[in-house]
Amino acid sequence: MRGVRKDFGSLRIIRDIDLDVADREFITLVGPSGCGKSTLLRMIAGLEKISGGDISIGTERVNDVAPMHRDVAMVFQSYALYPHMTVAENISFGLRLRRVVADKIEAAVQGAAAVLNLDQLLNRRPSQLSGGQRQRVAMGRAMVRNPRLFLFDEPLSNLDAKLRVQMRAEIKALHRRLGSTSIYVTHDQVEAMTMADRIVVMNQGRIEQQGTPEMLYDRPATLFVAGFIGSPSMNLIPGILRNGRLALQDGTWLPFPASMAVEGQAVTLGIRPEDIRPATDGIASEVVDVEPTGIDTLILCRFAGVQVTASVRDRYRAPPGTRVHLTFNTCKLHAFDTTTGQTLIN
């Protein structure tokens, strides 16, 4: 994609996107609702006309190529299955439209069914299937076409939490097995982190940052990425830089790592929950709540009018209002310009 734009009247939804997706790469487009990720996916598929720029697949510029001739397959959030057709008929529908010979259709359907564990369900209709089974059928319909590009538009949002985890693994395994190129849209950053070779974070129609999951987690380039990537999200503490430290409203001082900041600058300190721990001394704070999540315990604390979350592996119990001291791992601090949102660490 080069300089890709999308306008609805005077409203610009996609703003000059430049993006390369490598052959066989699995990338996720992630961002909040309304950031333009699904619109961008539909433009790649040809379902939405672009307002400017160029989209190429391989060496072919496809701006004016009809969707059916782009050789891409799309898996939708709603599954988009035909209710009156059996599983086998739904999977083979695209091949039958292209008048592929019956023997090849049968072989393709049986092959997809074997990979997706649908062998025993080929004669059922969508109403007789679970949500996960319907999603497998939708993937099978895309798979039998053997496209050069798979597009996934939030395919797991309608599934329950346990099934989402299972289907994430299945989609990733399918990607490895087929050696396909895949672009996957989601608003769930955990999905993005666990599935992608590379994540593209979008915000207000622009690419905010792109990179490996580890890079975005460890080195967020902006306040937006810092707050969006990670669950629970990064603690962001605003203040003013004074004498090389962060000064909060009540006079609390925190360590600040940025050599690029200047005296008196409005800055924001970022620290992940796992890099804060309760201790016998440190920053005096008050427990707001304790949330056991199984393997981890989240401790919500407040100091200087700021609420932060600490994540610890130990069992921890304390009623709200308990006084506690917190220590920060000073090797894992992040720093941002509060005004521009840009990182202050090279």
For each residue, the residues with C-beta under 8 A, 3 or more apart:
1: 4 17 18 19 20 44 53 54 55 56
2: 18 53 54 56
3: 16 17 18 52 53 54
4: 1 14 16 17 18 19 40 43 50 52 53 54 55
5: 12 14 15 16 17 50 51 52 53
6: 12 13 14 36 39 40 43 48 50 51 205
7: 10 11 12 13 51 52
8: 11 13
9:
10: 7
11: 7 8
12: 5 6 7 15 205
13: 6 7 8 36 39 205
14: 4 5 6 17 36 39 40 43 51 205
15: 5 12 204 205 206
16: 3 4 5 53 206
17: 1 3 4 5 14 40 53 206 207
18: 1 2 3 4 207
19: 1 4 200 207 210
20: 1
21: 25 27 181 183
22: 25 181
23: 181
24: 179 180 181
25: 21 22 181 182 197 198
26: 172 175 181 182 184 195 196 197 198
27: 21 182 183 184 196 197 198 199 200
28: 183 184 185 186 191 192 195 196 198 199 200
29: 37 40 41 183 184 185 186 200 202
30: 37 185 186 187 188 189 191 192 199 200 201 202 228
31: 35 36 37 187 201 202 203 208 228
32: 35 187 203 228
33: 187
34:
35: 31 32 202 203 204 205
36: 6 13 14 31 39 40 202 204 205
37: 29 30 31 40 41 185 187 202
38: 41 42 153 154 185
39: 6 13 14 36 42 43 48
40: 4 6 14 17 29 36 37 43 44 185 202
41: 29 37 38 44 45 74 151 153 183 185
42: 38 39 45 47 48 153
43: 4 6 14 39 40 46 47 48 49 50 55
44: 1 40 41 55 72 149 151 183
45: 41 42 48 67 70 72 74 151
46: 43 62 65 66 67 70 72
47: 42 43 67 74
48: 6 39 42 43 45
49: 43
50: 4 5 6 43 53 55 63
51: 5 6 7 14
52: 3 4 5 7
53: 1 2 3 4 5 16 17 50
54: 1 2 3 4 61 63
55: 1 4 43 44 50 61 62 63
56: 1 2 59 60 61 62
57: 60 62 70 71 72 148 149
58: 148
59: 56
60: 56 57 65
61: 54 55 56
62: 46 55 56 57 65 70
63: 50 54 55
64:
65: 46 60 62 69 70
66: 46 69 70
67: 45 46 47 70 72
68:
69: 65 66
70: 45 46 57 62 65 66 67 149
71: 57 145 147 148 149
72: 44 45 46 57 67 147 148 149 150 151
73: 141 142 143 145 147 149 150 151
74: 41 45 47 142 150 151 152 153
75: 135 138 139 142 150 151 152 153 155
76: 79 80 138 153 155
77: 153 154 155 157 158
78: 158
79: 76 126 134 135 137 138 158
80: 76 138
81: 85 90 126 134 137 138 141
82: 85 89 90 93 126
83: 125 126 127
84: 125
85: 81 82 89 90 93 125 126
86: 89 90 122 123 124 125
87: 90 91 113 118 121 122 123 124 125 126 129 137 140
88: 91 92 109 113 122 123
89: 82 85 86 92 93
90: 81 82 85 86 87 93 126 137 140 141
91: 87 88 108 109 112 113 118 137 140 141 144
92: 88 89 95 96 105 108 109 144
93: 82 85 89 90 96 97 141
94: 97 98 141 144 145
95: 92 98 100 104 105 108 144 145
96: 92 93 99 100 105
97: 93 94
98: 94 95
99: 96
100: 95 96 104 105 108
101: 104 105
102: 105 106
103: 106 107
104: 95 100 101 107 108
105: 92 95 96 100 101 102 108 109
106: 102 103 109 110
107: 103 104 110 111
108: 91 92 95 100 104 105 111 112 144
109: 88 91 92 105 106 112 113 122 140 144
110: 106 107 113 114 119
111: 107 108 114 115 144
112: 91 108 109 115 116 118 140 143 144
113: 87 88 91 109 110 116 117 118 119 121 122 140
114: 110 111 117 119
115: 111 112 140 143 174 177
116: 112 113 136 137 139 140 143 170 174
117: 113 114 136
118: 87 91 112 113 121 122 133 136 137 140
119: 110 113 114 122
120:
121: 87 113 118 124 129 133 137
122: 86 87 88 109 113 118 119
123: 86 87 88
124: 86 87 121 128 129
125: 83 84 85 86 87 128 129
126: 79 81 82 83 85 87 90 129 134 137
127: 83
128: 124 125
129: 87 121 124 125 126 133 134 137
130: 133 134
131: 134 135 158 159 160 163
132: 135 136 159 163 166 167
133: 118 121 129 130 136 137
134: 79 81 126 129 130 131 137 138
135: 75 79 131 132 138 139 155 156 159 167
136: 116 117 118 132 133 139 140 170
137: 79 81 87 90 91 116 118 121 126 129 133 134 140 141
138: 75 76 79 80 81 134 135 141 142 155
139: 75 116 135 136 142 143 155 171 174
140: 87 90 91 109 112 113 115 116 118 136 137 143 144
141: 73 81 90 91 93 94 137 138 144 145
142: 73 74 75 138 139 145 147 150
143: 73 112 115 116 139 140 146 174 178
144: 91 92 94 95 108 109 111 112 140 141
145: 71 73 94 95 141 142
146: 143
147: 71 72 73 142 150 180
148: 57 58 71 72 181
149: 44 57 70 71 72 73 180 181 182 183
150: 72 73 74 75 142 147 175 180 181 182 183
151: 41 44 45 72 73 74 75 182 183 185
152: 74 75 155 171 182 183 184 185
153: 38 41 42 74 75 76 77 185
154: 38 77 157 185 186 187
155: 75 76 77 135 138 139 152 167 171 184
156: 135 159 163 164 167 168 186 188 191
157: 77 154 186 187 188
158: 77 78 79 131
159: 131 132 135 156 163 164 167
160: 131 163 164
161: 164 165
162: 165 166
163: 131 132 156 159 160 166 167
164: 156 159 160 161 167 168 191
165: 161 162 168 169
166: 132 162 163 169 170
167: 132 135 155 156 159 163 164 170 171
168: 156 164 165 171 172 191 194 195
169: 165 166 172 173
170: 116 136 166 167 173 174
171: 139 152 155 167 168 174 175 184 195
172: 26 168 169 175 176 194 195
173: 169 170 176 177
174: 115 116 139 143 170 171 177 178
175: 26 150 171 172 178 180 182
176: 172 173 179
177: 115 173 174
178: 143 174 175
179: 24 176
180: 24 147 149 150 175
181: 21 22 23 24 25 26 148 149 150
182: 25 26 27 149 150 151 152 175
183: 21 27 28 29 41 44 149 150 151 152
184: 26 27 28 29 152 155 171 191 192 195 196
185: 28 29 30 37 38 40 41 151 152 153 154
186: 28 29 30 154 156 157 189 191 192
187: 30 31 32 33 37 154 157
188: 30 156 157 191 192
189: 30 186 192 193 228 229 230 231
190: 193 194 231
191: 28 30 156 164 168 184 186 188 194 195
192: 28 30 184 186 188 189 195 196 199 213 229
193: 189 190 196 199 213 217 229
194: 168 172 190 191 213
195: 26 28 168 171 172 184 191 192
196: 26 27 28 184 192 193 199 212 213
197: 25 26 27 212
198: 25 26 27 28 210 211 212
199: 27 28 30 192 193 196 210 211 212 213 216 229
200: 19 27 28 29 30 207 210
201: 30 31 207 208 209 210 216 224 225 228 229
202: 29 30 31 35 36 37 40 205 206 207 208
203: 31 32 35 206 208 224 228
204: 15 35 36
205: 6 12 13 14 15 35 36 202
206: 15 16 17 202 203
207: 17 18 19 200 201 202 210
208: 31 201 202 203 221 222 224 225
209: 201 216 220 221 222 225
210: 19 198 199 200 201 207
211: 198 199 215 216 219
212: 196 197 198 199 215 216
213: 192 193 194 196 199 216 217
214: 217 218
215: 211 212 218 219
216: 199 201 209 211 212 213 219 220 225 229
217: 193 213 214 220 229 230
218: 214 215
219: 211 215 216 343
220: 209 216 217 223 225 226 229 234 270 334 343
221: 208 209 225 342 343
222: 208 209 225 226 336 341 342 343
223: 220 226 227 236 268 270 336 338 341
224: 201 203 208 227 228 341
225: 201 208 209 216 220 221 222 228 229
226: 220 222 223 229 230 233 234 236 270 334 336
227: 223 224 233 234 236
228: 30 31 32 189 201 203 224 225 233
229: 189 192 193 199 201 216 217 220 225 226 233 234
230: 189 217 226 233 234 272
231: 189 190
232: 273 298 309 311
233: 226 227 228 229 230
234: 220 226 227 229 230 270 271 272 273 334
235: 270 271 272 273 276 308 309
236: 223 226 227 268 269 270 336
237: 246 248 254 268 269 270 271 306 308
238: 266 267 268 269 338
239: 246 247 248 249 254 266 267 268 269
240: 246 247 264 265 266 267
241: 244 245 246 247 256 258 261 262 263 264 265 267
242: 245 246 247 253 263 264
243: 263
244: 241 256
245: 241 242 253 254 255 256
246: 237 239 240 241 242 253 254 255 256 267 269
247: 239 240 241 242 251 252 253
248: 237 239 251 252 253 254 304 305 306
249: 239 304 305
250: 304 305
251: 247 248 304
252: 247 248 283 303 304
253: 242 245 246 247 248
254: 237 239 245 246 248 269 283 328
255: 245 246 328 330 333
256: 241 244 245 246 261 267 269 333 335
257: 330 333 334 335 345
258: 241 261 267 335 344 345
259:
260: 335 344 345 346
261: 241 256 258 265 267 335 337 344
262: 241 265
263: 241 242 243
264: 240 241 242
265: 240 241 261 262 337
266: 238 239 240 337 338 339
267: 238 239 240 241 246 256 258 261 335 336 337 338 344
268: 223 236 237 238 239 335 336 337 338
269: 236 237 238 239 246 254 256 333 334 335
270: 220 223 226 234 235 236 237 333 334 335 336
271: 234 235 237 275 276 308 328 329 332 333 334
272: 230 234 235 275 276 311 332
273: 232 234 235 276 298 308 309 310 311
274: 311
275: 271 272 328 329 332 333
276: 235 271 272 273 308 309 310 311 326 327 328 329
277: 310 312 326 327 329
278: 299 310 312 316 324 325 326 327
279: 282 325 326 327
280: 325
281: 325 327
282: 279 325 326 327 328
283: 252 254 303 325 326 327 328
284: 303 323 325
285: 301 302 303 308 323 324 325 326
286: 301 302 303 321 322 323 324
287: 290 299 300 301 318 319 320 321 322 323 324
288: 300 301 302 307 320
289: 300 320
290: 287 297 298 299 300 316 317 318
291: 297 298 299 300
292: 297 298 315
293: 296 297 298
294:
295: 313
296: 293 311 312 313
297: 290 291 292 293 311 312 313 314 315 316
298: 232 273 290 291 292 293 309 310 311
299: 278 287 290 291 309 310 311 312 316 318 324
300: 287 288 289 290 291 307 308 309
301: 285 286 287 288 307 308 309 310 324 326
302: 285 286 288 305 306 307 308
303: 252 283 284 285 286 306 308 326
304: 248 249 250 251 252
305: 248 249 250 302
306: 237 248 302 303
307: 288 300 301 302
308: 235 237 271 273 276 285 300 301 302 303 326
309: 232 235 273 276 298 299 300 301
310: 273 276 277 278 298 299 301 326
311: 232 272 273 274 276 296 297 298 299
312: 277 278 296 297 299 316
313: 295 296 297
314: 297
315: 292 297
316: 278 290 297 299 312
317: 290
318: 287 290 299 322 324
319: 287 322
320: 287 288 289
321: 286 287
322: 286 287 318 319
323: 284 285 286 287
324: 278 285 286 287 299 301 318
325: 278 279 280 281 282 283 284 285
326: 276 277 278 279 282 283 285 301 303 308 310
327: 276 277 278 279 281 282 283
328: 254 255 271 275 276 282 283 332 333
329: 271 275 276 277 332 333
330: 255 257 333
331:
332: 271 272 275 328 329
333: 255 256 257 269 270 271 275 328 329 330
334: 220 226 234 257 269 270 271 343 345
335: 256 257 258 260 261 267 268 269 270 343 344 345
336: 222 223 226 236 267 268 270 341 342 343 344
337: 261 265 266 267 268 340 341 342 343 344
338: 223 238 266 267 268 341
339: 266
340: 337
341: 222 223 224 336 337 338
342: 221 222 336 337
343: 219 220 221 222 334 335 336 337
344: 258 260 261 267 335 336 337
345: 257 258 260 334 335
346: 260
